[in-house]
Structure formats: C-alpha cells, structure tokens
Amino acid sequence: MTEWDAGSRDDDIVALTRPDAGKLFDVRAIRVSRVTPFRVVVAQIALSMMMARLTLDLPWHGVPHAALSVLLGGVVCWLPAALFAAWLNRRAHAGSLPGWLLGEALKVGAMVALFVAIAYGYRNVQ
C-alpha cells in the first residue's frame, strides 16, 4: 500500500497561499486574467459587424442578403455567449459545476433556437 491508499484524510491537504503558489508556479500563472467573458462577447460582436460590413463591399449580386446573413450568423454566436456570460456573472452559478453545465445547456439551446428561427424566419439567408 502506498501512503495515498493508507487512508490520507482531507485535513492532510493544505491550501497553497498566493506567495507559495507564486514560488511553485510562474507568477503569470496565478495572476487574474483581464480577459472576461463580456470582453470576448464584445470582440465577437465587433468581428461579426466588421465581417458584415466587408461582405457589403463584395462584388456579387444579392450582397445585402449576404451581409445580413453574415450578421445573423454572428448573432447566433454572440447572443448565446452573452447569455452564458450573464449566467456566469450571477454569484450563485459562478463556482459550481452544475451551474456551469446548466448555463452551457442553455447556451446550446439558445443557439439551436436561433438557427431554427433564422432558417424559418429569413428565407433569403445565404
């Protein structure tokens, strides 16, 4: 039997302090990230709007429909992501695995619902 099998108890586990973690890991590994879910959503919105604008400049017939299709495709991406970020922002869901999984399930459900709504509601989607 190893010492792990010999009945190690939970009170044998000691949490690392921030300075100890800084010594054990690189300091960059323990710093708080400046990338937040809301910043990611803002970047997704900006990217989808830029791509829709670039699509308007393309030289083919039906460009307004193509640009709107690009924008709607972006909405399918960033709207569920924004809902998920808002879900995670609530303190009750931030640290629990069931809360995270339920938020992901809601995000995927919102994506599917948006795909279906766009497919049936906008016949000129490209």
Backbone as JSON, one array per atom type, in Angstrom:
{
  "sequence": "MTEWDAGSRDDDIVALTRPDAGKLFDVRAIRVSRVTPFRVVVAQIALSMMMARLTLDLPWHGVPHAALSVLLGGVVCWLPAALFAAWLNRRAHAGSLPGWLLGEALKVGAMVALFVAIAYGYRNVQ",
  "N": [[0.83, -1.19, 0.0], [0.45, 2.21, -0.74], [1.16, 5.53, 0.51], [-0.98, 7.01, -0.23], [-3.02, 5.21, -0.48], [-3.26, 4.38, 2.09], [-5.11, 5.69, 3.59], [-5.26, 8.59, 3.49], [-6.3, 11.65, 4.8], [-8.73, 14.31, 4.39], [-8.03, 16.51, 5.9], [-5.32, 16.51, 5.8], [-4.61, 17.85, 3.59], [-3.33, 20.86, 2.49], [-4.08, 24.11, 1.65], [-2.58, 26.13, -0.86], [-0.95, 29.18, -0.28], [-1.09, 32.45, -1.77], [1.56, 33.57, -2.16], [3.07, 31.17, -1.9], [2.08, 29.69, -4.05], [2.99, 31.33, -6.08], [5.72, 30.87, -5.87], [5.84, 28.16, -6.49], [4.61, 27.91, -8.99], [4.82, 29.75, -12.07], [4.69, 33.29, -11.82], [2.98, 34.51, -13.61], [1.09, 32.58, -14.01], [-0.65, 32.65, -11.9], [-1.84, 35.1, -11.81], [-4.65, 37.31, -12.07], [-6.77, 37.07, -14.81], [-7.24, 39.44, -17.42], [-8.99, 39.08, -19.4], [-12.3, 38.81, -19.84], [-15.51, 37.11, -19.86], [-17.4, 38.89, -20.92], [-15.83, 40.69, -22.37], [-14.94, 39.02, -24.38], [-17.37, 38.53, -25.68], [-17.93, 41.13, -26.61], [-15.84, 41.38, -28.43], [-16.62, 39.38, -30.24], [-19.01, 40.49, -31.2], [-18.02, 42.83, -32.44], [-16.37, 41.67, -34.42], [-18.26, 40.24, -35.97], [-19.78, 42.36, -36.94], [-17.84, 43.76, -38.41], [-17.24, 41.85, -40.37], [-19.72, 41.63, -41.65], [-19.88, 44.19, -42.71], [-17.68, 44.13, -44.47], [-18.64, 42.22, -46.21], [-20.61, 43.62, -47.53], [-19.09, 45.07, -49.32], [-18.31, 43.26, -51.23], [-18.26, 42.14, -54.63], [-20.82, 40.87, -55.75], [-24.05, 39.68, -56.82], [-26.93, 40.27, -54.81], [-25.84, 41.09, -52.44], [-26.71, 42.58, -50.09], [-28.35, 40.67, -48.83], [-26.48, 38.7, -48.3], [-24.76, 40.06, -46.54], [-26.5, 40.54, -44.4], [-26.98, 37.91, -43.73], [-24.45, 37.15, -42.82], [-24.29, 38.8, -40.58], [-26.44, 37.81, -39.08], [-25.48, 35.24, -38.63], [-23.38, 35.9, -36.95], [-24.86, 36.83, -34.79], [-26.03, 34.46, -33.93], [-23.81, 33.36, -32.8], [-22.78, 35.26, -30.83], [-24.96, 36.12, -29.2], [-26.01, 33.86, -27.63], [-23.59, 33.44, -26.27], [-23.37, 35.82, -24.83], [-25.59, 35.56, -23.17], [-24.77, 33.33, -21.7], [-22.49, 34.4, -20.46], [-23.73, 36.32, -18.84], [-25.18, 34.6, -17.25], [-23.11, 33.25, -15.9], [-22.1, 35.38, -14.51], [-23.74, 35.79, -12.39], [-23.54, 35.33, -8.97], [-24.37, 32.96, -7.75], [-24.04, 30.92, -9.62], [-21.44, 30.92, -10.4], [-19.31, 29.37, -9.28], [-20.0, 26.7, -9.31], [-20.14, 23.41, -10.63], [-22.57, 22.16, -11.6], [-24.05, 24.49, -12.09], [-22.51, 25.7, -14.08], [-22.71, 23.73, -16.12], [-25.47, 23.75, -16.59], [-25.75, 26.35, -17.54], [-24.22, 26.13, -19.91], [-25.85, 24.29, -21.28], [-28.14, 25.85, -21.62], [-27.05, 27.78, -23.28], [-26.39, 26.31, -25.61], [-28.97, 25.46, -26.28], [-30.12, 27.97, -26.84], [-28.63, 28.65, -29.1], [-29.44, 26.67, -30.96], [-32.17, 27.3, -31.11], [-32.0, 29.88, -32.22], [-30.8, 29.29, -34.72], [-32.89, 27.77, -35.89], [-34.97, 29.66, -35.84], [-33.94, 31.64, -37.55], [-33.64, 30.18, -39.92], [-36.31, 29.58, -40.55], [-37.51, 32.08, -40.44], [-36.19, 33.91, -42.09], [-36.02, 33.84, -45.27], [-34.2, 34.45, -47.28], [-31.69, 33.81, -46.45], [-28.2, 33.25, -46.72]],
  "CA": [[0.0, 0.0, 0.0], [1.15, 3.49, -0.75], [0.62, 6.44, 1.52], [-2.27, 7.51, -0.72], [-4.0, 4.17, -0.21], [-3.3, 4.09, 3.52], [-6.14, 6.46, 4.27], [-4.99, 10.01, 3.68], [-7.52, 12.36, 5.14], [-8.87, 15.63, 3.79], [-7.37, 17.54, 6.71], [-3.9, 16.48, 5.47], [-4.42, 18.7, 2.43], [-3.16, 22.26, 2.87], [-4.22, 25.01, 0.5], [-1.43, 27.0, -1.11], [-1.16, 30.63, -0.21], [-0.72, 33.1, -3.02], [3.03, 33.58, -2.33], [3.56, 29.8, -2.14], [1.74, 29.34, -5.42], [3.9, 32.1, -6.92], [7.02, 30.19, -5.87], [5.71, 26.86, -7.12], [4.29, 28.15, -10.39], [5.23, 31.05, -12.56], [3.81, 34.36, -11.33], [1.96, 34.76, -14.63], [0.06, 31.54, -13.94], [-1.6, 32.9, -10.81], [-2.44, 36.44, -11.85], [-6.02, 37.36, -12.54], [-6.84, 37.38, -16.23], [-8.02, 40.62, -17.8], [-9.97, 38.66, -20.4], [-13.54, 38.4, -19.19], [-16.48, 36.64, -20.86], [-18.04, 40.02, -21.6], [-14.89, 41.21, -23.37], [-14.98, 38.07, -25.5], [-18.63, 38.79, -26.4], [-17.76, 42.4, -27.33], [-14.98, 41.08, -29.59], [-17.43, 38.64, -31.21], [-19.93, 41.45, -31.83], [-17.24, 43.68, -33.34], [-15.94, 40.87, -35.55], [-19.39, 39.95, -36.85], [-20.16, 43.6, -37.63], [-16.81, 44.04, -39.41], [-17.39, 40.91, -41.49], [-20.92, 42.02, -42.39], [-19.52, 45.39, -43.48], [-16.83, 43.7, -45.57], [-19.48, 41.49, -47.17], [-21.29, 44.63, -48.36], [-18.16, 45.55, -50.34], [-18.01, 42.23, -52.21], [-18.92, 42.46, -55.9], [-21.71, 39.9, -56.34], [-25.47, 40.01, -56.73], [-27.57, 39.86, -53.57], [-24.92, 41.38, -51.35], [-27.36, 42.91, -48.82], [-28.78, 39.43, -48.19], [-25.28, 38.03, -47.79], [-24.29, 40.8, -45.36], [-27.43, 40.27, -43.31], [-26.74, 36.52, -43.33], [-23.23, 37.15, -42.01], [-24.63, 39.42, -39.3], [-27.27, 36.85, -38.34], [-24.58, 34.18, -38.18], [-22.69, 36.43, -35.78], [-25.83, 36.87, -33.68], [-26.13, 33.08, -33.44], [-22.62, 33.11, -31.99], [-22.54, 36.1, -29.65], [-26.1, 36.27, -28.29], [-25.93, 32.83, -26.6], [-22.4, 33.67, -25.45], [-23.7, 36.9, -23.89], [-26.49, 34.99, -22.16], [-23.95, 32.48, -20.85], [-21.66, 35.28, -19.63], [-24.6, 36.88, -17.82], [-25.49, 33.48, -16.35], [-21.95, 33.02, -15.05], [-21.86, 36.57, -13.71], [-24.5, 35.65, -11.15], [-22.69, 34.7, -7.96], [-24.84, 31.62, -7.4], [-23.65, 29.93, -10.62], [-20.06, 31.13, -10.82], [-18.34, 28.39, -8.87], [-20.5, 25.32, -9.24], [-20.15, 22.65, -11.87], [-23.93, 22.07, -12.14], [-24.43, 25.8, -12.63], [-21.78, 25.85, -15.34], [-23.29, 22.82, -17.12], [-26.81, 24.25, -16.95], [-25.51, 27.52, -18.4], [-23.81, 25.63, -21.24], [-27.03, 23.71, -21.91], [-28.98, 26.97, -22.07], [-26.36, 28.42, -24.41], [-26.58, 25.46, -26.79], [-30.39, 25.56, -26.63], [-30.35, 29.27, -27.48], [-28.05, 28.58, -30.45], [-30.33, 25.87, -31.81], [-33.38, 28.09, -31.31], [-31.69, 30.96, -33.17], [-30.65, 28.69, -36.05], [-34.22, 27.42, -36.39], [-35.72, 30.9, -36.08], [-33.4, 32.3, -38.75], [-33.94, 29.34, -41.09], [-37.72, 29.72, -40.91], [-37.96, 33.47, -40.49], [-35.5, 34.71, -43.1], [-35.9, 32.92, -46.41], [-33.09, 34.83, -48.15], [-30.41, 33.56, -45.79], [-27.23, 32.66, -47.65]],
  "C": [[0.87, 1.25, 0.0], [0.54, 4.39, 0.31], [-0.73, 7.01, 1.08], [-3.37, 6.49, -0.41], [-4.21, 3.94, 1.28], [-4.28, 4.97, 4.29], [-5.77, 7.89, 4.51], [-6.31, 10.73, 3.89], [-7.53, 13.73, 4.49], [-8.15, 16.7, 4.6], [-5.85, 17.51, 6.54], [-3.58, 17.42, 4.3], [-4.37, 20.16, 2.88], [-3.24, 23.1, 1.61], [-2.97, 25.88, 0.37], [-1.83, 28.45, -0.89], [-0.71, 31.23, -1.53], [0.81, 33.19, -3.19], [3.62, 32.19, -2.58], [3.27, 29.36, -3.56], [2.63, 30.08, -6.4], [5.28, 31.48, -6.98], [6.96, 28.88, -6.64], [5.47, 26.98, -8.63], [4.89, 29.47, -10.81], [4.23, 32.1, -12.09], [2.7, 34.65, -12.34], [0.82, 33.75, -14.56], [-0.98, 31.82, -12.86], [-2.23, 34.28, -10.85], [-3.84, 36.35, -12.43], [-6.03, 37.8, -13.99], [-7.67, 38.63, -16.47], [-9.04, 40.29, -18.86], [-11.18, 38.13, -19.66], [-14.49, 37.87, -20.25], [-17.16, 37.79, -21.6], [-17.12, 40.66, -22.63], [-14.84, 40.3, -24.59], [-16.24, 38.31, -26.34], [-18.52, 40.09, -27.19], [-16.88, 42.19, -28.56], [-15.76, 40.3, -30.65], [-18.4, 39.56, -31.93], [-19.17, 42.31, -32.84], [-16.81, 42.91, -34.58], [-17.09, 40.57, -36.5], [-19.85, 41.2, -37.59], [-19.14, 43.97, -38.7], [-16.97, 43.12, -40.62], [-18.64, 41.22, -42.31], [-20.64, 43.25, -43.25], [-18.64, 45.03, -44.66], [-17.63, 42.96, -46.64], [-20.24, 42.47, -48.06], [-20.41, 45.12, -49.5], [-17.85, 44.5, -51.41], [-18.85, 42.41, -53.47], [-19.79, 41.32, -56.46], [-23.16, 40.3, -56.08], [-26.04, 39.52, -55.4], [-26.74, 40.13, -52.35], [-25.65, 41.78, -50.06], [-27.86, 41.66, -48.08], [-27.59, 38.69, -47.59], [-24.77, 38.73, -46.53], [-25.2, 40.56, -44.17], [-27.26, 38.83, -42.82], [-25.49, 36.41, -42.46], [-23.53, 37.72, -40.63], [-25.49, 38.48, -38.45], [-26.44, 35.67, -37.84], [-23.77, 34.63, -36.97], [-23.59, 36.48, -34.57], [-26.0, 35.49, -33.07], [-24.93, 32.74, -32.56], [-22.62, 33.94, -30.71], [-23.74, 36.25, -28.72], [-26.15, 35.14, -27.24], [-24.7, 32.98, -25.7], [-22.64, 34.78, -24.43], [-24.64, 36.4, -22.8], [-25.71, 34.12, -21.18], [-23.06, 33.32, -19.93], [-22.5, 35.91, -18.52], [-24.97, 35.81, -16.79], [-24.33, 33.25, -15.38], [-21.67, 34.2, -14.12], [-22.65, 36.54, -12.41], [-23.66, 34.85, -10.16], [-23.09, 33.26, -7.65], [-24.32, 30.55, -8.35], [-22.15, 29.94, -10.9], [-19.13, 29.98, -10.45], [-18.79, 26.95, -8.89], [-20.51, 24.67, -10.61], [-21.57, 22.48, -12.43], [-24.42, 23.39, -12.73], [-23.79, 26.07, -13.97], [-22.42, 24.99, -16.44], [-24.68, 23.27, -17.54], [-26.7, 25.48, -17.84], [-25.1, 27.12, -19.8], [-25.0, 25.04, -21.98], [-27.97, 24.8, -22.41], [-28.37, 27.67, -23.27], [-26.57, 27.62, -25.69], [-28.05, 25.5, -27.24], [-30.72, 26.87, -27.31], [-29.78, 29.29, -28.9], [-28.96, 27.82, -31.4], [-31.6, 26.65, -32.11], [-33.14, 29.22, -32.3], [-31.49, 30.42, -34.58], [-32.0, 28.38, -36.66], [-35.01, 28.67, -36.71], [-35.24, 31.61, -37.34], [-33.74, 31.5, -39.99], [-35.4, 29.48, -41.52], [-38.16, 31.16, -41.08], [-37.34, 34.32, -41.58], [-35.17, 33.81, -44.27], [-34.71, 33.23, -47.32], [-31.72, 34.61, -47.51], [-29.47, 32.84, -46.77], [-26.09, 32.06, -46.88]]
}
